[in-house]
Amino acid sequence: MNNRLKVLRAERNWSQQDLAEQLGVSRQSVNAIETGKYDPSLPLAFRIAELFALSIEAIFQRD
């Protein structure tokens, strides 16, 4: 699954650690999501979308 997480995070000048702390996950999880090695669970995807005030579809796209 492709995503815009890295771009959205960079626009806010957040490190992976900053984002991880806000989401309650590890920095490694954020890195894995950004690089497409891990697809977030639906609850985590909703938390990400809420944090960025965007729809899930605006952040995550199918390959």
mmCIF file of the N, C-alpha and C atoms, coordinates in Angstrom:
data_MODEL
# 
_entry.id   MODEL 
# 
loop_
_atom_site.group_PDB 
_atom_site.id 
_atom_site.type_symbol 
_atom_site.label_atom_id 
_atom_site.label_alt_id 
_atom_site.label_comp_id 
_atom_site.label_asym_id 
_atom_site.label_entity_id 
_atom_site.label_seq_id 
_atom_site.pdbx_PDB_ins_code 
_atom_site.Cartn_x 
_atom_site.Cartn_y 
_atom_site.Cartn_z 
_atom_site.occupancy 
_atom_site.B_iso_or_equiv 
_atom_site.pdbx_formal_charge 
_atom_site.auth_seq_id 
_atom_site.auth_comp_id 
_atom_site.auth_asym_id 
_atom_site.auth_atom_id 
_atom_site.pdbx_PDB_model_num 
ATOM 1   N N  . MET A 1 1  ? 0.843  -1.170 0.000  1.00 0.00 ? 1  MET A N  1 
ATOM 2   C CA . MET A 1 1  ? 0.000  0.000  0.000  1.00 0.00 ? 1  MET A CA 1 
ATOM 3   C C  . MET A 1 1  ? 0.895  1.242  0.000  1.00 0.00 ? 1  MET A C  1 
ATOM 4   N N  . ASN A 1 2  ? 0.604  2.154  -0.887 1.00 0.00 ? 2  ASN A N  1 
ATOM 5   C CA . ASN A 1 2  ? 1.339  3.421  -0.935 1.00 0.00 ? 2  ASN A CA 1 
ATOM 6   C C  . ASN A 1 2  ? 0.730  4.394  0.070  1.00 0.00 ? 2  ASN A C  1 
ATOM 7   N N  . ASN A 1 3  ? 1.554  5.304  0.553  1.00 0.00 ? 3  ASN A N  1 
ATOM 8   C CA . ASN A 1 3  ? 1.021  6.295  1.487  1.00 0.00 ? 3  ASN A CA 1 
ATOM 9   C C  . ASN A 1 3  ? 1.809  7.596  1.398  1.00 0.00 ? 3  ASN A C  1 
ATOM 10  N N  . ARG A 1 4  ? 1.212  8.639  1.951  1.00 0.00 ? 4  ARG A N  1 
ATOM 11  C CA . ARG A 1 4  ? 1.808  9.980  1.956  1.00 0.00 ? 4  ARG A CA 1 
ATOM 12  C C  . ARG A 1 4  ? 2.331  10.350 3.339  1.00 0.00 ? 4  ARG A C  1 
ATOM 13  N N  . LEU A 1 5  ? 2.509  9.376  4.188  1.00 0.00 ? 5  LEU A N  1 
ATOM 14  C CA . LEU A 1 5  ? 2.842  9.656  5.581  1.00 0.00 ? 5  LEU A CA 1 
ATOM 15  C C  . LEU A 1 5  ? 4.146  10.439 5.730  1.00 0.00 ? 5  LEU A C  1 
ATOM 16  N N  . LYS A 1 6  ? 5.174  10.061 4.998  1.00 0.00 ? 6  LYS A N  1 
ATOM 17  C CA . LYS A 1 6  ? 6.456  10.750 5.113  1.00 0.00 ? 6  LYS A CA 1 
ATOM 18  C C  . LYS A 1 6  ? 6.332  12.220 4.714  1.00 0.00 ? 6  LYS A C  1 
ATOM 19  N N  . VAL A 1 7  ? 5.599  12.485 3.637  1.00 0.00 ? 7  VAL A N  1 
ATOM 20  C CA . VAL A 1 7  ? 5.406  13.864 3.165  1.00 0.00 ? 7  VAL A CA 1 
ATOM 21  C C  . VAL A 1 7  ? 4.614  14.667 4.186  1.00 0.00 ? 7  VAL A C  1 
ATOM 22  N N  . LEU A 1 8  ? 3.532  14.088 4.685  1.00 0.00 ? 8  LEU A N  1 
ATOM 23  C CA . LEU A 1 8  ? 2.705  14.787 5.670  1.00 0.00 ? 8  LEU A CA 1 
ATOM 24  C C  . LEU A 1 8  ? 3.491  15.081 6.942  1.00 0.00 ? 8  LEU A C  1 
ATOM 25  N N  . ARG A 1 9  ? 4.289  14.123 7.362  1.00 0.00 ? 9  ARG A N  1 
ATOM 26  C CA . ARG A 1 9  ? 5.114  14.298 8.563  1.00 0.00 ? 9  ARG A CA 1 
ATOM 27  C C  . ARG A 1 9  ? 6.142  15.405 8.335  1.00 0.00 ? 9  ARG A C  1 
ATOM 28  N N  . ALA A 1 10 ? 6.782  15.395 7.183  1.00 0.00 ? 10 ALA A N  1 
ATOM 29  C CA . ALA A 1 10 ? 7.811  16.393 6.865  1.00 0.00 ? 10 ALA A CA 1 
ATOM 30  C C  . ALA A 1 10 ? 7.216  17.797 6.790  1.00 0.00 ? 10 ALA A C  1 
ATOM 31  N N  . GLU A 1 11 ? 5.996  17.910 6.270  1.00 0.00 ? 11 GLU A N  1 
ATOM 32  C CA . GLU A 1 11 ? 5.340  19.222 6.180  1.00 0.00 ? 11 GLU A CA 1 
ATOM 33  C C  . GLU A 1 11 ? 5.158  19.851 7.565  1.00 0.00 ? 11 GLU A C  1 
ATOM 34  N N  . ARG A 1 12 ? 5.085  19.016 8.569  1.00 0.00 ? 12 ARG A N  1 
ATOM 35  C CA . ARG A 1 12 ? 4.897  19.502 9.947  1.00 0.00 ? 12 ARG A CA 1 
ATOM 36  C C  . ARG A 1 12 ? 6.209  19.538 10.734 1.00 0.00 ? 12 ARG A C  1 
ATOM 37  N N  . ASN A 1 13 ? 7.307  19.209 10.061 1.00 0.00 ? 13 ASN A N  1 
ATOM 38  C CA . ASN A 1 13 ? 8.630  19.162 10.695 1.00 0.00 ? 13 ASN A CA 1 
ATOM 39  C C  . ASN A 1 13 ? 8.663  18.215 11.888 1.00 0.00 ? 13 ASN A C  1 
ATOM 40  N N  . TRP A 1 14 ? 7.954  17.075 11.766 1.00 0.00 ? 14 TRP A N  1 
ATOM 41  C CA . TRP A 1 14 ? 7.964  16.050 12.804 1.00 0.00 ? 14 TRP A CA 1 
ATOM 42  C C  . TRP A 1 14 ? 8.969  14.975 12.432 1.00 0.00 ? 14 TRP A C  1 
ATOM 43  N N  . SER A 1 15 ? 9.691  14.505 13.410 1.00 0.00 ? 15 SER A N  1 
ATOM 44  C CA . SER A 1 15 ? 10.549 13.342 13.201 1.00 0.00 ? 15 SER A CA 1 
ATOM 45  C C  . SER A 1 15 ? 9.676  12.093 13.261 1.00 0.00 ? 15 SER A C  1 
ATOM 46  N N  . GLN A 1 16 ? 10.235 10.977 12.863 1.00 0.00 ? 16 GLN A N  1 
ATOM 47  C CA . GLN A 1 16 ? 9.499  9.717  13.004 1.00 0.00 ? 16 GLN A CA 1 
ATOM 48  C C  . GLN A 1 16 ? 9.171  9.472  14.471 1.00 0.00 ? 16 GLN A C  1 
ATOM 49  N N  . GLN A 1 17 ? 10.088 9.831  15.350 1.00 0.00 ? 17 GLN A N  1 
ATOM 50  C CA . GLN A 1 17 ? 9.853  9.649  16.786 1.00 0.00 ? 17 GLN A CA 1 
ATOM 51  C C  . GLN A 1 17 ? 8.699  10.531 17.267 1.00 0.00 ? 17 GLN A C  1 
ATOM 52  N N  . ASP A 1 18 ? 8.640  11.767 16.798 1.00 0.00 ? 18 ASP A N  1 
ATOM 53  C CA . ASP A 1 18 ? 7.536  12.664 17.161 1.00 0.00 ? 18 ASP A CA 1 
ATOM 54  C C  . ASP A 1 18 ? 6.195  12.042 16.785 1.00 0.00 ? 18 ASP A C  1 
ATOM 55  N N  . LEU A 1 19 ? 6.109  11.564 15.552 1.00 0.00 ? 19 LEU A N  1 
ATOM 56  C CA . LEU A 1 19 ? 4.866  10.960 15.079 1.00 0.00 ? 19 LEU A CA 1 
ATOM 57  C C  . LEU A 1 19 ? 4.544  9.697  15.862 1.00 0.00 ? 19 LEU A C  1 
ATOM 58  N N  . ALA A 1 20 ? 5.548  8.883  16.097 1.00 0.00 ? 20 ALA A N  1 
ATOM 59  C CA . ALA A 1 20 ? 5.346  7.631  16.840 1.00 0.00 ? 20 ALA A CA 1 
ATOM 60  C C  . ALA A 1 20 ? 4.765  7.904  18.220 1.00 0.00 ? 20 ALA A C  1 
ATOM 61  N N  . GLU A 1 21 ? 5.301  8.903  18.899 1.00 0.00 ? 21 GLU A N  1 
ATOM 62  C CA . GLU A 1 21 ? 4.813  9.233  20.242 1.00 0.00 ? 21 GLU A CA 1 
ATOM 63  C C  . GLU A 1 21 ? 3.365  9.695  20.206 1.00 0.00 ? 21 GLU A C  1 
ATOM 64  N N  . GLN A 1 22 ? 3.003  10.469 19.198 1.00 0.00 ? 22 GLN A N  1 
ATOM 65  C CA . GLN A 1 22 ? 1.626  10.946 19.085 1.00 0.00 ? 22 GLN A CA 1 
ATOM 66  C C  . GLN A 1 22 ? 0.648  9.811  18.777 1.00 0.00 ? 22 GLN A C  1 
ATOM 67  N N  . LEU A 1 23 ? 1.152  8.786  18.094 1.00 0.00 ? 23 LEU A N  1 
ATOM 68  C CA . LEU A 1 23 ? 0.292  7.658  17.721 1.00 0.00 ? 23 LEU A CA 1 
ATOM 69  C C  . LEU A 1 23 ? 0.343  6.513  18.736 1.00 0.00 ? 23 LEU A C  1 
ATOM 70  N N  . GLY A 1 24 ? 1.314  6.546  19.630 1.00 0.00 ? 24 GLY A N  1 
ATOM 71  C CA . GLY A 1 24 ? 1.453  5.470  20.601 1.00 0.00 ? 24 GLY A CA 1 
ATOM 72  C C  . GLY A 1 24 ? 2.040  4.206  20.017 1.00 0.00 ? 24 GLY A C  1 
ATOM 73  N N  . VAL A 1 25 ? 2.934  4.375  19.039 1.00 0.00 ? 25 VAL A N  1 
ATOM 74  C CA . VAL A 1 25 ? 3.623  3.239  18.415 1.00 0.00 ? 25 VAL A CA 1 
ATOM 75  C C  . VAL A 1 25 ? 5.124  3.501  18.452 1.00 0.00 ? 25 VAL A C  1 
ATOM 76  N N  . SER A 1 26 ? 5.906  2.538  18.008 1.00 0.00 ? 26 SER A N  1 
ATOM 77  C CA . SER A 1 26 ? 7.358  2.715  17.980 1.00 0.00 ? 26 SER A CA 1 
ATOM 78  C C  . SER A 1 26 ? 7.791  3.489  16.741 1.00 0.00 ? 26 SER A C  1 
ATOM 79  N N  . ARG A 1 27 ? 8.978  4.083  16.816 1.00 0.00 ? 27 ARG A N  1 
ATOM 80  C CA . ARG A 1 27 ? 9.550  4.766  15.655 1.00 0.00 ? 27 ARG A CA 1 
ATOM 81  C C  . ARG A 1 27 ? 9.735  3.780  14.508 1.00 0.00 ? 27 ARG A C  1 
ATOM 82  N N  . GLN A 1 28 ? 10.093 2.543  14.853 1.00 0.00 ? 28 GLN A N  1 
ATOM 83  C CA . GLN A 1 28 ? 10.291 1.509  13.834 1.00 0.00 ? 28 GLN A CA 1 
ATOM 84  C C  . GLN A 1 28 ? 8.984  1.224  13.089 1.00 0.00 ? 28 GLN A C  1 
ATOM 85  N N  . SER A 1 29 ? 7.859  1.285  13.801 1.00 0.00 ? 29 SER A N  1 
ATOM 86  C CA . SER A 1 29 ? 6.560  1.075  13.148 1.00 0.00 ? 29 SER A CA 1 
ATOM 87  C C  . SER A 1 29 ? 6.281  2.186  12.152 1.00 0.00 ? 29 SER A C  1 
ATOM 88  N N  . VAL A 1 30 ? 6.558  3.426  12.541 1.00 0.00 ? 30 VAL A N  1 
ATOM 89  C CA . VAL A 1 30 ? 6.363  4.555  11.631 1.00 0.00 ? 30 VAL A CA 1 
ATOM 90  C C  . VAL A 1 30 ? 7.241  4.374  10.399 1.00 0.00 ? 30 VAL A C  1 
ATOM 91  N N  . ASN A 1 31 ? 8.492  4.004  10.595 1.00 0.00 ? 31 ASN A N  1 
ATOM 92  C CA . ASN A 1 31 ? 9.397  3.788  9.473  1.00 0.00 ? 31 ASN A CA 1 
ATOM 93  C C  . ASN A 1 31 ? 8.878  2.690  8.554  1.00 0.00 ? 31 ASN A C  1 
ATOM 94  N N  . ALA A 1 32 ? 8.408  1.596  9.126  1.00 0.00 ? 32 ALA A N  1 
ATOM 95  C CA . ALA A 1 32 ? 7.903  0.480  8.324  1.00 0.00 ? 32 ALA A CA 1 
ATOM 96  C C  . ALA A 1 32 ? 6.666  0.877  7.525  1.00 0.00 ? 32 ALA A C  1 
ATOM 97  N N  . ILE A 1 33 ? 5.801  1.687  8.103  1.00 0.00 ? 33 ILE A N  1 
ATOM 98  C CA . ILE A 1 33 ? 4.616  2.157  7.378  1.00 0.00 ? 33 ILE A CA 1 
ATOM 99  C C  . ILE A 1 33 ? 5.042  3.081  6.240  1.00 0.00 ? 33 ILE A C  1 
ATOM 100 N N  . GLU A 1 34 ? 5.945  4.017  6.532  1.00 0.00 ? 34 GLU A N  1 
ATOM 101 C CA . GLU A 1 34 ? 6.394  4.966  5.510  1.00 0.00 ? 34 GLU A CA 1 
ATOM 102 C C  . GLU A 1 34 ? 7.054  4.267  4.328  1.00 0.00 ? 34 GLU A C  1 
ATOM 103 N N  . THR A 1 35 ? 7.794  3.221  4.589  1.00 0.00 ? 35 THR A N  1 
ATOM 104 C CA . THR A 1 35 ? 8.521  2.525  3.515  1.00 0.00 ? 35 THR A CA 1 
ATOM 105 C C  . THR A 1 35 ? 7.691  1.430  2.861  1.00 0.00 ? 35 THR A C  1 
ATOM 106 N N  . GLY A 1 36 ? 6.453  1.245  3.316  1.00 0.00 ? 36 GLY A N  1 
ATOM 107 C CA . GLY A 1 36 ? 5.581  0.253  2.708  1.00 0.00 ? 36 GLY A CA 1 
ATOM 108 C C  . GLY A 1 36 ? 5.851  -1.175 3.130  1.00 0.00 ? 36 GLY A C  1 
ATOM 109 N N  . LYS A 1 37 ? 6.643  -1.358 4.169  1.00 0.00 ? 37 LYS A N  1 
ATOM 110 C CA . LYS A 1 37 ? 6.942  -2.711 4.647  1.00 0.00 ? 37 LYS A CA 1 
ATOM 111 C C  . LYS A 1 37 ? 5.874  -3.233 5.593  1.00 0.00 ? 37 LYS A C  1 
ATOM 112 N N  . TYR A 1 38 ? 5.002  -2.326 6.038  1.00 0.00 ? 38 TYR A N  1 
ATOM 113 C CA . TYR A 1 38 ? 3.958  -2.689 6.993  1.00 0.00 ? 38 TYR A CA 1 
ATOM 114 C C  . TYR A 1 38 ? 2.734  -1.841 6.707  1.00 0.00 ? 38 TYR A C  1 
ATOM 115 N N  . ASP A 1 39 ? 1.582  -2.494 6.636  1.00 0.00 ? 39 ASP A N  1 
ATOM 116 C CA . ASP A 1 39 ? 0.323  -1.777 6.492  1.00 0.00 ? 39 ASP A CA 1 
ATOM 117 C C  . ASP A 1 39 ? -0.292 -1.637 7.874  1.00 0.00 ? 39 ASP A C  1 
ATOM 118 N N  . PRO A 1 40 ? -0.685 -0.439 8.260  1.00 0.00 ? 40 PRO A N  1 
ATOM 119 C CA . PRO A 1 40 ? -1.229 -0.243 9.607  1.00 0.00 ? 40 PRO A CA 1 
ATOM 120 C C  . PRO A 1 40 ? -2.576 -0.941 9.773  1.00 0.00 ? 40 PRO A C  1 
ATOM 121 N N  . SER A 1 41 ? -2.875 -1.286 10.997 1.00 0.00 ? 41 SER A N  1 
ATOM 122 C CA . SER A 1 41 ? -4.197 -1.825 11.310 1.00 0.00 ? 41 SER A CA 1 
ATOM 123 C C  . SER A 1 41 ? -5.224 -0.738 11.042 1.00 0.00 ? 41 SER A C  1 
ATOM 124 N N  . LEU A 1 42 ? -6.470 -1.114 10.923 1.00 0.00 ? 42 LEU A N  1 
ATOM 125 C CA . LEU A 1 42 ? -7.520 -0.124 10.682 1.00 0.00 ? 42 LEU A CA 1 
ATOM 126 C C  . LEU A 1 42 ? -7.611 0.899  11.819 1.00 0.00 ? 42 LEU A C  1 
ATOM 127 N N  . PRO A 1 43 ? -7.564 0.471  13.099 1.00 0.00 ? 43 PRO A N  1 
ATOM 128 C CA . PRO A 1 43 ? -7.586 1.478  14.164 1.00 0.00 ? 43 PRO A CA 1 
ATOM 129 C C  . PRO A 1 43 ? -6.408 2.456  14.080 1.00 0.00 ? 43 PRO A C  1 
ATOM 130 N N  . LEU A 1 44 ? -5.217 1.960  13.743 1.00 0.00 ? 44 LEU A N  1 
ATOM 131 C CA . LEU A 1 44 ? -4.064 2.841  13.619 1.00 0.00 ? 44 LEU A CA 1 
ATOM 132 C C  . LEU A 1 44 ? -4.231 3.772  12.416 1.00 0.00 ? 44 LEU A C  1 
ATOM 133 N N  . ALA A 1 45 ? -4.743 3.263  11.319 1.00 0.00 ? 45 ALA A N  1 
ATOM 134 C CA . ALA A 1 45 ? -4.985 4.107  10.144 1.00 0.00 ? 45 ALA A CA 1 
ATOM 135 C C  . ALA A 1 45 ? -5.962 5.235  10.482 1.00 0.00 ? 45 ALA A C  1 
ATOM 136 N N  . PHE A 1 46 ? -6.989 4.927  11.276 1.00 0.00 ? 46 PHE A N  1 
ATOM 137 C CA . PHE A 1 46 ? -7.935 5.970  11.699 1.00 0.00 ? 46 PHE A CA 1 
ATOM 138 C C  . PHE A 1 46 ? -7.246 7.006  12.591 1.00 0.00 ? 46 PHE A C  1 
ATOM 139 N N  . ARG A 1 47 ? -6.356 6.560  13.491 1.00 0.00 ? 47 ARG A N  1 
ATOM 140 C CA . ARG A 1 47 ? -5.629 7.509  14.351 1.00 0.00 ? 47 ARG A CA 1 
ATOM 141 C C  . ARG A 1 47 ? -4.743 8.418  13.507 1.00 0.00 ? 47 ARG A C  1 
ATOM 142 N N  . ILE A 1 48 ? -4.076 7.841  12.522 1.00 0.00 ? 48 ILE A N  1 
ATOM 143 C CA . ILE A 1 48 ? -3.217 8.631  11.634 1.00 0.00 ? 48 ILE A CA 1 
ATOM 144 C C  . ILE A 1 48 ? -4.055 9.668  10.887 1.00 0.00 ? 48 ILE A C  1 
ATOM 145 N N  . ALA A 1 49 ? -5.171 9.234  10.318 1.00 0.00 ? 49 ALA A N  1 
ATOM 146 C CA . ALA A 1 49 ? -6.034 10.147 9.573  1.00 0.00 ? 49 ALA A CA 1 
ATOM 147 C C  . ALA A 1 49 ? -6.556 11.260 10.474 1.00 0.00 ? 49 ALA A C  1 
ATOM 148 N N  . GLU A 1 50 ? -6.945 10.916 11.677 1.00 0.00 ? 50 GLU A N  1 
ATOM 149 C CA . GLU A 1 50 ? -7.450 11.925 12.613 1.00 0.00 ? 50 GLU A CA 1 
ATOM 150 C C  . GLU A 1 50 ? -6.361 12.926 12.980 1.00 0.00 ? 50 GLU A C  1 
ATOM 151 N N  . LEU A 1 51 ? -5.155 12.436 13.214 1.00 0.00 ? 51 LEU A N  1 
ATOM 152 C CA . LEU A 1 51 ? -4.041 13.304 13.587 1.00 0.00 ? 51 LEU A CA 1 
ATOM 153 C C  . LEU A 1 51 ? -3.747 14.334 12.490 1.00 0.00 ? 51 LEU A C  1 
ATOM 154 N N  . PHE A 1 52 ? -3.831 13.903 11.234 1.00 0.00 ? 52 PHE A N  1 
ATOM 155 C CA . PHE A 1 52 ? -3.551 14.802 10.116 1.00 0.00 ? 52 PHE A CA 1 
ATOM 156 C C  . PHE A 1 52 ? -4.808 15.504 9.591  1.00 0.00 ? 52 PHE A C  1 
ATOM 157 N N  . ALA A 1 53 ? -5.955 15.221 10.197 1.00 0.00 ? 53 ALA A N  1 
ATOM 158 C CA . ALA A 1 53 ? -7.241 15.805 9.792  1.00 0.00 ? 53 ALA A CA 1 
ATOM 159 C C  . ALA A 1 53 ? -7.521 15.552 8.314  1.00 0.00 ? 53 ALA A C  1 
ATOM 160 N N  . LEU A 1 54 ? -7.266 14.320 7.888  1.00 0.00 ? 54 LEU A N  1 
ATOM 161 C CA . LEU A 1 54 ? -7.515 13.899 6.515  1.00 0.00 ? 54 LEU A CA 1 
ATOM 162 C C  . LEU A 1 54 ? -8.277 12.578 6.532  1.00 0.00 ? 54 LEU A C  1 
ATOM 163 N N  . SER A 1 55 ? -8.836 12.220 5.402  1.00 0.00 ? 55 SER A N  1 
ATOM 164 C CA . SER A 1 55 ? -9.469 10.907 5.290  1.00 0.00 ? 55 SER A CA 1 
ATOM 165 C C  . SER A 1 55 ? -8.380 9.847  5.128  1.00 0.00 ? 55 SER A C  1 
ATOM 166 N N  . ILE A 1 56 ? -8.717 8.631  5.459  1.00 0.00 ? 56 ILE A N  1 
ATOM 167 C CA . ILE A 1 56 ? -7.763 7.526  5.268  1.00 0.00 ? 56 ILE A CA 1 
ATOM 168 C C  . ILE A 1 56 ? -7.356 7.453  3.800  1.00 0.00 ? 56 ILE A C  1 
ATOM 169 N N  . GLU A 1 57 ? -8.329 7.649  2.907  1.00 0.00 ? 57 GLU A N  1 
ATOM 170 C CA . GLU A 1 57 ? -8.054 7.567  1.468  1.00 0.00 ? 57 GLU A CA 1 
ATOM 171 C C  . GLU A 1 57 ? -7.102 8.660  0.988  1.00 0.00 ? 57 GLU A C  1 
ATOM 172 N N  . ALA A 1 58 ? -7.048 9.785  1.698  1.00 0.00 ? 58 ALA A N  1 
ATOM 173 C CA . ALA A 1 58 ? -6.140 10.868 1.325  1.00 0.00 ? 58 ALA A CA 1 
ATOM 174 C C  . ALA A 1 58 ? -4.701 10.562 1.732  1.00 0.00 ? 58 ALA A C  1 
ATOM 175 N N  . ILE A 1 59 ? -4.527 9.585  2.615  1.00 0.00 ? 59 ILE A N  1 
ATOM 176 C CA . ILE A 1 59 ? -3.195 9.224  3.098  1.00 0.00 ? 59 ILE A CA 1 
ATOM 177 C C  . ILE A 1 59 ? -2.711 7.919  2.491  1.00 0.00 ? 59 ILE A C  1 
ATOM 178 N N  . PHE A 1 60 ? -3.601 6.943  2.417  1.00 0.00 ? 60 PHE A N  1 
ATOM 179 C CA . PHE A 1 60 ? -3.232 5.597  1.951  1.00 0.00 ? 60 PHE A CA 1 
ATOM 180 C C  . PHE A 1 60 ? -3.921 5.281  0.630  1.00 0.00 ? 60 PHE A C  1 
ATOM 181 N N  . GLN A 1 61 ? -3.138 4.760  -0.325 1.00 0.00 ? 61 GLN A N  1 
ATOM 182 C CA . GLN A 1 61 ? -3.670 4.344  -1.619 1.00 0.00 ? 61 GLN A CA 1 
ATOM 183 C C  . GLN A 1 61 ? -3.211 2.918  -1.901 1.00 0.00 ? 61 GLN A C  1 
ATOM 184 N N  . ARG A 1 62 ? -4.068 2.173  -2.580 1.00 0.00 ? 62 ARG A N  1 
ATOM 185 C CA . ARG A 1 62 ? -3.681 0.823  -2.993 1.00 0.00 ? 62 ARG A CA 1 
ATOM 186 C C  . ARG A 1 62 ? -2.576 0.903  -4.027 1.00 0.00 ? 62 ARG A C  1 
ATOM 187 N N  . ASP A 1 63 ? -1.770 -0.142 -4.064 1.00 0.00 ? 63 ASP A N  1 
ATOM 188 C CA . ASP A 1 63 ? -0.682 -0.209 -5.065 1.00 0.00 ? 63 ASP A CA 1 
ATOM 189 C C  . ASP A 1 63 ? -1.225 -0.207 -6.468 1.00 0.00 ? 63 ASP A C  1 
# 
